[in-house]
Amino acid sequence: MVALGICAGAGYMARAVADDPRIRAFAGIAGVYPAAATPDPAVTGRGRAARLRASLWHGALDTVVSPANLTALETMFARLLGASVGATATEAGAVHAVYRDRRGVPMLETWLVTGMGHAWSGGDLRASHTWPPGPTATDRMLDFLLRTDAP
């Protein structure tokens, strides 16, 4: 099962991901709320982290939800997954970090999109809450979440 949330929905989905072992992949976009996403401490003791992969996105110019929330949720998921940052690079105008588990398998990625506010990166200019100049979130997150080396 894959969970996806945007704005407040990302916060709710982050909490569900932390607590529901059926969810294998998570993507949070344009504002996540770490206080709502604090995992049940018992989750990490049940091997939950070994079966989860996450992709987190946020606009660097978001005035609705502080980009600091990306950092907080990034820290939470890295701890939950037992992952360490392996590489950080600038891609398509965004800062992209990839965290890997002890085996070297990518488990968590974050995207801080330069120039983007409270929006979906990529997308169509005719739609609301999109940032067409940014990296295409839909393609990139699916590529990451559905990798063949998935846990």
N, CA and C atoms as an extended XYZ file, in Angstrom:
453
Properties=species:S:1:pos:R:3:atomname:S:1:resname:S:1:resid:I:1 pbc="F F F"
N         0.847       -1.154        0.000 N   MET     1
C         0.000        0.000        0.000 CA  MET     1
C         0.909        1.239        0.000 C   MET     1
N         0.538        2.241       -0.781 N   VAL     2
C         1.265        3.502       -0.861 CA  VAL     2
C         0.374        4.597       -0.292 C   VAL     2
N         0.954        5.467        0.542 N   ALA     3
C         0.220        6.600        1.112 CA  ALA     3
C         0.783        7.884        0.527 C   ALA     3
N        -0.079        8.799        0.149 N   LEU     4
C         0.331       10.084       -0.404 CA  LEU     4
C        -0.492       11.167        0.267 C   LEU     4
N         0.173       12.251        0.654 N   GLY     5
C        -0.542       13.367        1.249 CA  GLY     5
C         0.053       14.671        0.808 C   GLY     5
N        -0.792       15.682        0.668 N   ILE     6
C        -0.319       17.027        0.356 CA  ILE     6
C        -0.853       17.953        1.444 C   ILE     6
N        -0.003       18.842        1.923 N   CYS     7
C        -0.335       19.801        2.973 CA  CYS     7
C        -0.753       19.067        4.241 C   CYS     7
N        -1.898       19.374        4.812 N   ALA     8
C        -2.316       18.732        6.059 CA  ALA     8
C        -2.454       17.225        5.876 C   ALA     8
N        -2.854       16.797        4.698 N   GLY     9
C        -2.968       15.367        4.415 CA  GLY     9
C        -1.639       14.652        4.534 C   GLY     9
N        -0.552       15.355        4.232 N   ALA    10
C         0.774       14.759        4.376 CA  ALA    10
C         1.071       14.482        5.846 C   ALA    10
N         0.647       15.380        6.721 N   GLY    11
C         0.834       15.158        8.151 CA  GLY    11
C         0.050       13.957        8.643 C   GLY    11
N        -1.186       13.853        8.210 N   TYR    12
C        -2.018       12.711        8.612 CA  TYR    12
C        -1.449       11.410        8.058 C   TYR    12
N        -1.012       11.437        6.809 N   MET    13
C        -0.454       10.231        6.208 CA  MET    13
C         0.867        9.835        6.863 C   MET    13
N         1.672       10.814        7.267 N   ALA    14
C         2.933       10.504        7.947 CA  ALA    14
C         2.650        9.744        9.236 C   ALA    14
N         1.627       10.150        9.955 N   ARG    15
C         1.255        9.434       11.182 CA  ARG    15
C         0.773        8.028       10.851 C   ARG    15
N        -0.057        7.894        9.826 N   ALA    16
C        -0.549        6.568        9.437 CA  ALA    16
C         0.606        5.662        9.018 C   ALA    16
N         1.545        6.217        8.272 N   VAL    17
C         2.706        5.447        7.816 CA  VAL    17
C         3.508        4.945        9.008 C   VAL    17
N         3.694        5.796        9.991 N   ALA    18
C         4.491        5.424       11.157 CA  ALA    18
C         3.824        4.311       11.960 C   ALA    18
N         2.510        4.201       11.896 N   ASP    19
C         1.784        3.247       12.729 CA  ASP    19
C         1.190        2.043       12.001 C   ASP    19
N         1.031        2.092       10.694 N   ASP    20
C         0.335        1.023        9.970 CA  ASP    20
C         1.319        0.189        9.149 C   ASP    20
N         1.586       -1.039        9.532 N   PRO    21
C         2.573       -1.858        8.838 CA  PRO    21
C         2.177       -2.257        7.410 C   PRO    21
N         0.931       -2.047        7.023 N   ARG    22
C         0.532       -2.381        5.653 CA  ARG    22
C         1.055       -1.374        4.645 C   ARG    22
N         1.375       -0.162        5.089 N   ILE    23
C         1.855        0.885        4.190 CA  ILE    23
C         3.337        0.673        3.941 C   ILE    23
N         3.703        0.510        2.667 N   ARG    24
C         5.088        0.212        2.298 CA  ARG    24
C         5.821        1.412        1.718 C   ARG    24
N         5.085        2.433        1.277 N   ALA    25
C         5.722        3.603        0.677 CA  ALA    25
C         4.894        4.837        1.010 C   ALA    25
N         5.584        5.977        1.142 N   PHE    26
C         4.917        7.220        1.526 CA  PHE    26
C         5.533        8.381        0.770 C   PHE    26
N         4.699        9.284        0.306 N   ALA    27
C         5.171       10.536       -0.287 CA  ALA    27
C         4.399       11.673        0.358 C   ALA    27
N         5.119       12.656        0.875 N   GLY    28
C         4.514       13.840        1.475 CA  GLY    28
C         4.929       15.059        0.676 C   GLY    28
N         3.973       15.897        0.329 N   ILE    29
C         4.225       17.029       -0.557 CA  ILE    29
C         3.773       18.335        0.080 C   ILE    29
N         4.562       19.384       -0.123 N   ALA    30
C         4.173       20.775        0.160 CA  ALA    30
C         3.630       21.000        1.547 C   ALA    30
N         4.343       20.548        2.508 N   GLY    31
C         3.966       20.874        3.872 CA  GLY    31
C         3.584       19.665        4.674 C   GLY    31
N         4.452       19.272        5.550 N   VAL    32
C         4.159       18.155        6.438 CA  VAL    32
C         4.258       18.662        7.868 C   VAL    32
N         3.542       18.045        8.750 N   TYR    33
C         3.427       18.514       10.115 CA  TYR    33
C         4.028       17.487       11.055 C   TYR    33
N         5.285       17.664       11.446 N   PRO    34
C         5.963       16.672       12.266 CA  PRO    34
C         5.265       16.362       13.583 C   PRO    34
N         4.639       17.328       14.211 N   ALA    35
C         3.974       17.057       15.489 CA  ALA    35
C         2.869       16.023       15.317 C   ALA    35
N         2.220       16.037       14.166 N   ALA    36
C         1.160       15.059       13.900 CA  ALA    36
C         1.733       13.733       13.449 C   ALA    36
N         3.023       13.706       13.147 N   ALA    37
C         3.616       12.522       12.551 CA  ALA    37
C         4.491       11.722       13.502 C   ALA    37
N         4.515       12.072       14.762 N   THR    38
C         5.369       11.363       15.706 CA  THR    38
C         4.941        9.908       15.777 C   THR    38
N         5.856        8.983       15.483 N   PRO    39
C         5.463        7.572       15.451 CA  PRO    39
C         5.285        6.989       16.841 C   PRO    39
N         4.487        5.963       16.914 N   ASP    40
C         4.345        5.176       18.129 CA  ASP    40
C         5.706        4.534       18.406 C   ASP    40
N         6.298        4.746       19.587 N   PRO    41
C         7.623        4.181       19.868 CA  PRO    41
C         7.672        2.672       19.692 C   PRO    41
N         6.563        1.992       19.862 N   ALA    42
C         6.555        0.541       19.699 CA  ALA    42
C         6.754        0.121       18.248 C   ALA    42
N         6.479        1.032       17.311 N   VAL    43
C         6.579        0.700       15.889 CA  VAL    43
C         8.003        0.316       15.524 C   VAL    43
N         8.974        1.079       15.967 N   THR    44
C        10.357        0.810       15.582 CA  THR    44
C        10.846       -0.511       16.139 C   THR    44
N        10.252       -0.992       17.215 N   GLY    45
C        10.653       -2.265       17.792 CA  GLY    45
C        10.032       -3.457       17.110 C   GLY    45
N         9.125       -3.258       16.172 N   ARG    46
C         8.454       -4.369       15.487 CA  ARG    46
C         8.981       -4.586       14.076 C   ARG    46
N        10.125       -3.990       13.735 N   GLY    47
C        10.677       -4.185       12.403 CA  GLY    47
C         9.973       -3.387       11.330 C   GLY    47
N         9.146       -2.436       11.712 N   ARG    48
C         8.381       -1.625       10.759 CA  ARG    48
C         9.290       -0.928        9.757 C   ARG    48
N        10.396       -0.410       10.236 N   ALA    49
C        11.260        0.399        9.391 CA  ALA    49
C        11.817       -0.381        8.214 C   ALA    49
N        12.010       -1.663        8.360 N   ALA    50
C        12.618       -2.461        7.297 CA  ALA    50
C        11.733       -2.566        6.057 C   ALA    50
N        10.480       -2.191        6.163 N   ARG    51
C         9.562       -2.365        5.031 CA  ARG    51
C         9.019       -1.057        4.485 C   ARG    51
N         9.657        0.050        4.776 N   LEU    52
C         9.108        1.346        4.392 CA  LEU    52
C        10.100        2.143        3.558 C   LEU    52
N         9.581        2.870        2.588 N   ARG    53
C        10.372        3.811        1.802 CA  ARG    53
C         9.570        5.111        1.747 C   ARG    53
N        10.266        6.276        1.811 N   ALA    54
C         9.558        7.562        1.860 CA  ALA    54
C        10.202        8.603        0.955 C   ALA    54
N         9.372        9.442        0.342 N   SER    55
C         9.793       10.556       -0.505 CA  SER    55
C         9.104       11.814        0.022 C   SER    55
N         9.896       12.793        0.463 N   LEU    56
C         9.359       14.012        1.067 CA  LEU    56
C         9.726       15.219        0.216 C   LEU    56
N         8.764       16.101       -0.040 N   TRP    57
C         8.953       17.269       -0.894 CA  TRP    57
C         8.469       18.526       -0.189 C   TRP    57
N         9.155       19.654       -0.436 N   HIS    58
C         8.703       20.925        0.137 CA  HIS    58
C         9.256       22.082       -0.687 C   HIS    58
N         8.495       23.152       -0.762 N   GLY    59
C         8.945       24.365       -1.449 CA  GLY    59
C         9.772       25.232       -0.519 C   GLY    59
N        10.905       25.696       -0.999 N   ALA    60
C        11.788       26.541       -0.186 CA  ALA    60
C        11.144       27.874        0.158 C   ALA    60
N        10.173       28.319       -0.657 N   LEU    61
C         9.508       29.604       -0.419 CA  LEU    61
C         8.091       29.444        0.127 C   LEU    61
N         7.788       28.299        0.690 N   ASP    62
C         6.452       28.042        1.237 CA  ASP    62
C         6.189       28.976        2.414 C   ASP    62
N         5.135       29.781        2.324 N   THR    63
C         4.758       30.679        3.413 CA  THR    63
C         3.557       30.143        4.193 C   THR    63
N         2.974       29.036        3.734 N   VAL    64
C         1.841       28.433        4.427 CA  VAL    64
C         2.342       27.475        5.512 C   VAL    64
N         3.292       26.633        5.138 N   VAL    65
C         3.905       25.676        6.063 CA  VAL    65
C         5.415       25.854        5.958 C   VAL    65
N         6.055       26.087        7.055 N   SER    66
C         7.488       26.364        7.058 CA  SER    66
C         8.296       25.209        6.479 C   SER    66
N         9.271       25.523        5.619 N   PRO    67
C        10.169       24.482        5.119 CA  PRO    67
C        10.936       23.773        6.240 C   PRO    67
N        10.998       24.361        7.419 N   ALA    68
C        11.638       23.684        8.554 CA  ALA    68
C        10.927       22.374        8.886 C   ALA    68
N         9.654       22.267        8.519 N   ASN    69
C         8.925       21.022        8.753 CA  ASN    69
C         9.503       19.872        7.936 C   ASN    69
N        10.048       20.174        6.762 N   LEU    70
C        10.698       19.127        5.962 CA  LEU    70
C        11.871       18.551        6.745 C   LEU    70
N        12.673       19.419        7.320 N   THR    71
C        13.836       18.971        8.088 CA  THR    71
C        13.413       18.108        9.276 C   THR    71
N        12.365       18.516        9.971 N   ALA    72
C        11.897       17.758       11.126 CA  ALA    72
C        11.389       16.376       10.724 C   ALA    72
N        10.613       16.303        9.644 N   LEU    73
C        10.086       15.014        9.219 CA  LEU    73
C        11.198       14.150        8.617 C   LEU    73
N        12.133       14.781        7.937 N   GLU    74
C        13.305       14.075        7.402 CA  GLU    74
C        14.062       13.389        8.552 C   GLU    74
N        14.257       14.095        9.644 N   THR    75
C        14.943       13.538       10.810 CA  THR    75
C        14.149       12.380       11.397 C   THR    75
N        12.829       12.561       11.523 N   MET    76
C        11.989       11.507       12.087 CA  MET    76
C        12.061       10.233       11.255 C   MET    76
N        11.894       10.380        9.925 N   PHE    77
C        11.917        9.187        9.071 CA  PHE    77
C        13.303        8.554        9.021 C   PHE    77
N        14.356        9.348        9.011 N   ALA    78
C        15.712        8.782        9.007 CA  ALA    78
C        15.915        7.934       10.258 C   ALA    78
N        15.457        8.416       11.393 N   ARG    79
C        15.566        7.636       12.637 CA  ARG    79
C        14.709        6.389       12.577 C   ARG    79
N        13.478        6.525       12.116 N   LEU    80
C        12.567        5.386       12.023 CA  LEU    80
C        13.140        4.307       11.118 C   LEU    80
N        13.772        4.725       10.016 N   LEU    81
C        14.299        3.784        9.039 CA  LEU    81
C        15.719        3.324        9.343 C   LEU    81
N        16.360        3.958       10.310 N   GLY    82
C        17.753        3.634       10.591 CA  GLY    82
C        18.636        3.963        9.406 C   GLY    82
N        18.335        5.066        8.732 N   ALA    83
C        19.024        5.440        7.496 CA  ALA    83
C        19.976        6.600        7.731 C   ALA    83
N        21.016        6.644        6.910 N   SER    84
C        21.994        7.723        6.953 CA  SER    84
C        22.028        8.408        5.602 C   SER    84
N        22.277        9.731        5.614 N   VAL    85
C        22.341       10.461        4.356 CA  VAL    85
C        23.542        9.952        3.560 C   VAL    85
N        23.296        9.609        2.308 N   GLY    86
C        24.359        9.076        1.472 CA  GLY    86
C        24.835       10.080        0.448 C   GLY    86
N        23.928       10.876       -0.057 N   ALA    87
C        24.294       11.846       -1.087 CA  ALA    87
C        23.298       12.989       -1.081 C   ALA    87
N        23.823       14.194       -1.247 N   THR    88
C        22.988       15.375       -1.423 CA  THR    88
C        23.498       16.084       -2.659 C   THR    88
N        22.582       16.425       -3.566 N   ALA    89
C        22.968       17.082       -4.812 CA  ALA    89
C        21.877       18.049       -5.224 C   ALA    89
N        22.230       18.969       -6.092 N   THR    90
C        21.243       19.858       -6.677 CA  THR    90
C        20.812       19.241       -8.007 C   THR    90
N        19.512       19.000       -8.122 N   GLU    91
C        18.955       18.407       -9.337 CA  GLU    91
C        17.749       19.226       -9.772 C   GLU    91
N        17.731       19.646      -11.004 N   ALA    92
C        16.596       20.377      -11.571 CA  ALA    92
C        16.184       21.548      -10.681 C   ALA    92
N        17.160       22.229      -10.086 N   GLY    93
C        16.866       23.388       -9.261 CA  GLY    93
C        16.363       23.066       -7.867 C   GLY    93
N        16.576       21.853       -7.401 N   ALA    94
C        16.132       21.453       -6.067 CA  ALA    94
C        17.280       20.752       -5.344 C   ALA    94
N        17.279       20.863       -4.028 N   VAL    95
C        18.251       20.124       -3.228 CA  VAL    95
C        17.645       18.750       -2.951 C   VAL    95
N        18.325       17.710       -3.417 N   HIS    96
C        17.835       16.338       -3.318 CA  HIS    96
C        18.793       15.535       -2.443 C   HIS    96
N        18.273       14.960       -1.367 N   ALA    97
C        19.079       14.119       -0.477 CA  ALA    97
C        18.524       12.701       -0.497 C   ALA    97
N        19.418       11.732       -0.474 N   VAL    98
C        19.027       10.320       -0.443 CA  VAL    98
C        19.655        9.680        0.791 C   VAL    98
N        18.817        9.013        1.566 N   TYR    99
C        19.256        8.298        2.765 CA  TYR    99
C        19.216        6.805        2.476 C   TYR    99
N        20.221        6.085        2.963 N   ARG   100
C        20.319        4.650        2.715 CA  ARG   100
C        20.352        3.879        4.036 C   ARG   100
N        19.872        2.634        3.972 N   ASP   101
C        19.954        1.782        5.152 CA  ASP   101
C        21.353        1.163        5.239 C   ASP   101
N        21.571        0.273        6.198 N   ARG   102
C        22.885       -0.340        6.395 CA  ARG   102
C        23.356       -1.149        5.200 C   ARG   102
N        22.415       -1.652        4.397 N   ARG   103
C        22.770       -2.435        3.206 CA  ARG   103
C        23.081       -1.550        2.004 C   ARG   103
N        22.852       -0.240        2.153 N   GLY   104
C        23.076        0.687        1.046 CA  GLY   104
C        21.852        0.912        0.175 C   GLY   104
N        20.709        0.377        0.585 N   VAL   105
C        19.466        0.516       -0.181 CA  VAL   105
C        18.837        1.881        0.118 C   VAL   105
N        18.485        2.661       -0.907 N   PRO   106
C        17.825        3.953       -0.680 CA  PRO   106
C        16.457        3.753       -0.013 C   PRO   106
N        16.258        4.431        1.121 N   MET   107
C        15.019        4.274        1.887 CA  MET   107
C        14.233        5.573        2.008 C   MET   107
N        14.930        6.697        1.930 N   LEU   108
C        14.306        8.002        2.141 CA  LEU   108
C        14.953        8.998        1.200 C   LEU   108
N        14.114        9.808        0.566 N   GLU   109
C        14.639       10.927       -0.217 CA  GLU   109
C        13.887       12.174        0.175 C   GLU   109
N        14.589       13.313        0.102 N   THR   110
C        13.950       14.603        0.338 CA  THR   110
C        14.266       15.533       -0.817 C   THR   110
N        13.318       16.399       -1.116 N   TRP   111
C        13.461       17.405       -2.166 CA  TRP   111
C        13.053       18.749       -1.587 C   TRP   111
N        13.962       19.706       -1.545 N   LEU   112
C        13.646       21.084       -1.174 CA  LEU   112
C        13.736       21.881       -2.470 C   LEU   112
N        12.588       22.294       -2.985 N   VAL   113
C        12.510       22.880       -4.319 CA  VAL   113
C        12.671       24.399       -4.261 C   VAL   113
N        13.772       24.886       -4.814 N   THR   114
C        14.086       26.309       -4.866 CA  THR   114
C        13.042       27.045       -5.700 C   THR   114
N        12.576       28.194       -5.198 N   GLY   115
C        11.629       29.020       -5.943 CA  GLY   115
C        10.175       28.610       -5.787 C   GLY   115
N         9.918       27.442       -5.206 N   MET   116
C         8.549       26.942       -5.084 CA  MET   116
C         7.963       27.324       -3.726 C   MET   116
N         6.699       27.731       -3.739 N   GLY   117
C         5.966       27.996       -2.514 CA  GLY   117
C         5.206       26.761       -2.086 C   GLY   117
N         3.952       26.950       -1.701 N   HIS   118
C         3.089       25.869       -1.224 CA  HIS   118
C         2.422       25.223       -2.435 C   HIS   118
N         3.113       24.265       -3.054 N   ALA   119
C         2.635       23.726       -4.329 CA  ALA   119
C         3.192       22.338       -4.586 C   ALA   119
N         2.688       21.734       -5.672 N   TRP   120
C         3.165       20.454       -6.198 CA  TRP   120
C         4.244       20.765       -7.224 C   TRP   120
N         5.407       20.169       -7.078 N   SER   121
C         6.504       20.422       -8.006 CA  SER   121
C         6.226       19.751       -9.348 C   SER   121
N         6.451       20.499      -10.402 N   GLY   122
C         6.082       20.015      -11.737 CA  GLY   122
C         4.620       20.339      -11.949 C   GLY   122
N         3.947       19.578      -12.732 N   GLY   123
C         2.524       19.801      -12.918 CA  GLY   123
C         2.222       20.818      -13.995 C   GLY   123
N         0.970       21.101      -14.149 N   ASP   124
C         0.457       21.945      -15.212 CA  ASP   124
C         0.138       23.331      -14.663 C   ASP   124
N         0.595       24.359      -15.338 N   LEU   125
C         0.369       25.739      -14.923 CA  LEU   125
C        -1.121       26.064      -14.802 C   LEU   125
N        -1.969       25.365      -15.556 N   ARG   126
C        -3.416       25.620      -15.510 CA  ARG   126
C        -4.056       25.098      -14.229 C   ARG   126
N        -3.372       24.233      -13.519 N   ALA   127
C        -3.908       23.673      -12.273 CA  ALA   127
C        -3.524       24.565      -11.095 C   ALA   127
N        -4.261       24.455      -10.009 N   SER   128
C        -3.913       25.224       -8.815 CA  SER   128
C        -2.822       24.497       -8.032 C   SER   128
N        -2.056       25.263       -7.289 N   HIS   129
C        -1.025       24.728       -6.400 CA  HIS   129
C        -0.011       23.841       -7.127 C   HIS   129
N         0.446       24.287       -8.279 N   THR   130
C         1.513       23.575       -8.988 CA  THR   130
C         2.673       24.522       -9.234 C   THR   130
N         3.856       23.966       -9.444 N   TRP   131
C         5.063       24.733       -9.741 CA  TRP   131
C         5.723       24.068      -10.951 C   TRP   131
N         5.269       24.389      -12.181 N   PRO   132
C         5.772       23.744      -13.379 CA  PRO   132
C         7.291       23.782      -13.568 C   PRO   132
N         8.006       24.854      -13.123 N   PRO   133
C         9.458       24.850      -13.351 CA  PRO   133
C        10.222       23.829      -12.504 C   PRO   133
N         9.598       23.308      -11.464 N   GLY   134
C        10.298       22.381      -10.573 CA  GLY   134
C        10.415       20.987      -11.161 C   GLY   134
N        11.207       20.134      -10.512 N   PRO   135
C        11.301       18.747      -10.957 CA  PRO   135
C         9.920       18.095      -10.894 C   PRO   135
N         9.635       17.199      -11.778 N   THR   136
C         8.323       16.558      -11.839 CA  THR   136
C         8.169       15.581      -10.677 C   THR   136
N         7.460       16.006       -9.648 N   ALA   137
C         7.321       15.216       -8.422 CA  ALA   137
C         6.692       13.856       -8.694 C   ALA   137
N         5.662       13.821       -9.500 N   THR   138
C         4.963       12.560       -9.745 CA  THR   138
C         5.922       11.501      -10.276 C   THR   138
N         6.657       11.818      -11.324 N   ASP   139
C         7.579       10.844      -11.916 CA  ASP   139
C         8.703       10.473      -10.961 C   ASP   139
N         9.288       11.481      -10.337 N   ARG   140
C        10.452       11.220       -9.471 CA  ARG   140
C        10.070       10.406       -8.240 C   ARG   140
N         8.937       10.737       -7.626 N   MET   141
C         8.578        9.980       -6.427 CA  MET   141
C         8.198        8.544       -6.765 C   MET   141
N         7.495        8.339       -7.872 N   LEU   142
C         7.149        6.968       -8.248 CA  LEU   142
C         8.392        6.165       -8.612 C   LEU   142
N         9.330        6.791       -9.316 N   ASP   143
C        10.592        6.103       -9.615 CA  ASP   143
C        11.279        5.651       -8.333 C   ASP   143
N        11.292        6.513       -7.324 N   PHE   144
C        11.966        6.192       -6.068 CA  PHE   144
C        11.171        5.152       -5.262 C   PHE   144
N         9.879        5.375       -5.102 N   LEU   145
C         9.080        4.512       -4.249 CA  LEU   145
C         8.893        3.105       -4.819 C   LEU   145
N         8.912        2.982       -6.129 N   LEU   146
C         8.649        1.701       -6.765 CA  LEU   146
C         9.906        1.024       -7.317 C   LEU   146
N        11.062        1.429       -6.834 N   ARG   147
C        12.328        0.820       -7.276 CA  ARG   147
C        12.288       -0.692       -7.071 C   ARG   147
N        13.014       -1.393       -7.906 N   THR   148
C        13.034       -2.850       -7.786 CA  THR   148
C        13.809       -3.332       -6.572 C   THR   148
N        14.656       -2.490       -5.984 N   ASP   149
C        15.355       -2.885       -4.773 CA  ASP   149
C        14.588       -2.468       -3.524 C   ASP   149
N        13.277       -2.286       -3.686 N   ALA   150
C        12.442       -1.881       -2.557 CA  ALA   150
C        12.523       -2.918       -1.448 C   ALA   150
N        12.408       -2.450       -0.209 N   PRO   151
C        12.498       -3.370        0.930 CA  PRO   151
C        11.347       -4.363        0.961 C   PRO   151
